[in-house]
Amino acid sequence: MLNVALIGLGWWGQTHIRAHANSEKVRIDTVVDLDSDLAEKTAAEIDARTAPSFEAVLADDAIDAVILVTPHSMHTDQIVAGAAAGKHIFSEKPFALSKSEAERSVAAAETAGILLGLGHNQRYGAPQTAIKSMIDAGELGEIMHMEGNTSHDTLSGPHAWRHDVKQAPGGGLWHMGSHFLDLFQHYVGSITEVYAQALDRIIPRDTASALLTFECGASAYIGNVMVTHDNRMGNVFGSKGWVKMTSPTSVQIAMRGEEPKTMEVDPVDPIRANMEGFADAIAGTAPYKFTNQQMIHDVAALDAMALSLKSGKREPVA
């Protein structure tokens, strides 16, 4: 059992608590939040402890790992400090504010010999896992193009860093679209070039999109609208056929010359699966689905998108 401390009890921190309830691999031992009343209330509800600060958690020998549900402007310094204390660190995304900060986190982790986890949970979704298996098996042929859009109005209010132009220059591309940056590099490999735009229709940067080019030759579109009804799309087009995510438990497949068919997949909680995969990797029973270099690459792609938003041009990914 991996004993973890959860830092941050806002919307997504509460999601982690629900996801890991009754897990046989991960136990939230301690919770920390700037709102001490919320921390005490949450700890009582889940039979956990509270700690007065992140630093107190790092000094606690009972804690094996830390989940950072904090603004990503804080991630790098927290990861470096956690690594120095010998704690494994699971960071919510985006991983860092810049590629150089991502590299600093990875260097600290590798020097300390601790494992880094990343909250790009889409890699663990049931439809996404099925699609990845089809790609790896060559069932779709050469991957030509991918499309991803997660849009909703849940975050259209004042949600701290998500509306800070310094921390999220492209609005929803940073907190929702970044899932597809990671998922698509998981599918087909490194991104080489991006072109991004963000528009102010109702609120600043509420409509954003980007075009991506990959080292393998494939292309992709990612998008987000922050002021509309919930919509989720994930499509992959290959030379032999296409596959679409149609629900959390199904995909639609159409091969050339055949009628589309629906394939059902067993439901998975991707947030829980990601953390349990992290725990398995720490225990040495299975490899983690993320590499440190992929974590850096995610942020490098965001850096290129930020440059593109300013230049109005296609920008290379460092």
C-alpha positions, -999 to 999 in steps of 0.1 A, spaced: 0 0 0 14 34 -10 9 59 18 3 94 2 -2 130 12 -27 150 -9 -17 186 -12 -47 207 -23 -84 200 -16 -102 220 -42 -123 206 -71 -96 183 -84 -83 173 -49 -118 161 -40 -118 141 -73 -86 123 -62 -103 115 -29 -133 99 -45 -111 81 -71 -89 64 -45 -115 54 -20 -112 17 -12 -81 14 -34 -60 -16 -24 -28 1 -37 -31 37 -27 -41 52 7 -45 90 13 -29 92 47 -26 129 51 -44 160 36 -31 196 34 -49 227 23 -46 265 30 -82 262 43 -75 244 76 -112 239 83 -116 222 50 -86 200 57 -100 190 91 -134 182 77 -120 162 48 -96 143 71 -125 133 94 -145 121 64 -119 98 50 -101 88 83 -69 106 74 -45 130 92 -39 166 85 -6 184 83 0 222 86 21 225 55 38 209 25 71 211 44 56 191 73 46 164 50 81 161 36 94 156 71 70 128 79 86 94 75 52 77 72 45 94 38 58 75 8 46 99 -19 29 132 -24 1 142 -48 4 178 -59 -30 193 -67 -15 228 -66 -11 256 -92 15 245 -118 35 276 -110 44 259 -77 51 224 -91 88 228 -99 99 240 -65 76 215 -48 90 186 -69 126 196 -62 119 199 -25 100 166 -24 128 148 -43 154 161 -18 132 147 9 131 113 -8 94 114 -16 79 101 -48 59 129 -64 27 127 -85 20 161 -101 -12 172 -116 -8 188 -151 4 210 -166 37 196 -152 55 230 -153 54 265 -166 83 260 -190 105 233 -205 134 245 -185 114 241 -153 103 207 -164 139 197 -169 148 210 -135 121 188 -119 133 157 -138 169 163 -130 161 166 -93 140 134 -94 166 114 -112 193 125 -89 172 115 -59 161 83 -74 124 90 -69 96 84 -93 76 112 -109 39 107 -118 18 129 -140 -20 135 -140 -25 131 -177 -50 104 -169 -63 100 -205 -36 74 -211 -55 51 -187 -90 56 -201 -107 25 -214 -114 38 -250 -80 54 -252 -63 21 -241 -82 2 -268 -72 28 -294 -36 26 -284 -37 -12 -287 -51 -9 -323 -25 16 -333 4 -5 -319 -10 -36 -336 -11 -18 -370 -49 -24 -373 -55 12 -385 -25 13 -408 -4 45 -410 -18 71 -386 -28 101 -407 -46 125 -384 -60 128 -349 -87 151 -334 -94 159 -297 -118 184 -281 -129 185 -245 -152 215 -240 -175 225 -211 -183 255 -189 -172 240 -156 -141 262 -155 -157 293 -170 -157 311 -136 -128 325 -116 -106 294 -112 -72 309 -103 -44 298 -126 -67 286 -154 -75 322 -162 -41 337 -157 -25 346 -190 10 339 -176 1 304 -165 -24 295 -192 -17 316 -223 -41 296 -244 -69 293 -219 -85 258 -221 -57 244 -243 -36 244 -211 -60 227 -187 -81 206 -211 -63 205 -245 -31 196 -228 -46 161 -222 -46 156 -260 -10 168 -264 0 141 -240 -24 114 -253 -15 119 -289 23 118 -282 15 85 -263 -3 73 -295 23 82 -321 54 99 -306 69 133 -305 53 166 -317 76 186 -340 55 218 -348 24 236 -336 1 264 -347 -22 278 -320 -49 305 -317 -70 317 -288 -100 340 -292 -120 362 -267 -157 357 -275 -175 358 -241 -146 357 -217 -108 359 -224 -94 330 -243 -127 310 -242 -122 295 -277 -88 280 -284 -74 255 -309 -41 242 -322 -28 222 -352 0 197 -345 26 180 -366 43 148 -354 77 133 -361 61 103 -377 43 125 -402 8 125 -387 -11 157 -380 -37 166 -353 -62 191 -342 -69 199 -305 -95 224 -293 -115 237 -263 -144 260 -257 -149 272 -221 -185 285 -224 -205 257 -240 -222 224 -230 -201 194 -222 -185 179 -253 -158 153 -256 -143 140 -289 -113 118 -297 -108 106 -332 -79 87 -349 -78 83 -387 -55 57 -403 -48 46 -438 -69 14 -431 -98 30 -412 -108 52 -383 -117 49 -346 -137 73 -325 -143 75 -287 -181 75 -284 -184 71 -246 -163 61 -216 -170 25 -224 -172 23 -262 -155 31 -294 -168 32 -330 -146 16 -356 -149 19 -394 -124 1 -417 -122 9 -453 -148 -9 -473 -168 -19 -442 -197 -4 -422 -189 12 -388 -192 -10 -358 -193 -3 -321 -169 -21 -296 -177 -20 -259 -149 -18 -234 -149 -24 -197 -152 8 -176 -121 22 -159 -116 52 -136 -86 67 -153 -76 88 -123 -75 58 -100 -58 37 -127 -31 63 -131 -23 65 -94 -24 27 -90 -1 25 -120 22 49 -102 21 28 -71 29 -4 -91 59 13 -106 72 24 -72 67 -12 -60 86 -25 -91 57 -47 -103 50 -29 -136 65 -1 -156 48 34 -155 31 46 -187 50 79 -186 87 85 -191 104 116 -177 113 127 -212 76 126 -222 67 148 -193 93 174 -205 80 170 -241 44 179 -230 57 212 -216 79 219 -246 48 216 -268 30 241 -245 60 264 -248 57 262 -286 20 269 -285 26 300 -264 51 312 -289 26 306 -317 -1 325 -300 23 355 -300 38 352 -334 7 340 -353 30 314 -370 38 278 -369 64 272 -342 88 242 -337 87 222 -305 121 223 -288 
